[in-house]
Amino acid sequence: MGTDVLLAGIVLLGSSVQWLTGMGFALVAVPALVLLGPVNGVVLANCAAGAISVVGLAGGMRRVRAAAMVPLCLAAACTVPAGAWLTRRLPPPVLLLVMGGLVTVAVLLVMRGARVAALRGTKGAVAAGAVGGFMNSAAGVGGPPISLYALNAGWTVREFVPNAQCYGVVVNAFSVAANGAPRLAGEQWAAVACAMAAGAVVGRSLAERIPEKRARLLVLALTGGVTAVGKGLWGL
């Protein structure tokens, strides 16, 4: 029972952040979900983030920028298999350390407002999508490269959210296909479903009350990357 309550709490928090910012479920939830096992936690994060993106995208489809999303999603689809392969080959502590380090670096770059010439235009979309797809299937955290691309493209958070949801639908679908479905008991699935529904209510109610600057900081939450690094070092 205690584990199910903890699982529901993690999913509730992650879902609230994802509804509020367009992505961020994995940044908040994956470090804790790995307690289910690295692969199982990653796939659960993929499933939950993908489901939230599908629902969220229904009302924002018209604001999706196809010129950016097509190369982003195609590049991600190409690198998802490599990330899934790596997940099964690296020892869990090493995987957490490597991916946590990548997430931390990417988030720090965005928080500093880093301008990267290689992340502009179509080539930038391909680069961000490729890195994001690999990270998403390997560690469940594919958002930071897309956030970095959006920053260099000059998108506001309100512009970013529907495009992030579109990307989330595609990359998480490919990641689940590559990694398989999570292995959860019936009561755990029920806890996850209820937590996701509650997270939708919380996230939507906060969306209009939190200024854009604070919403951007939520998207760029550093906690996930740092925690993953810490868990990796602890497990070595």
Disulfide bonds with the S-S distance in Angstrom:
none
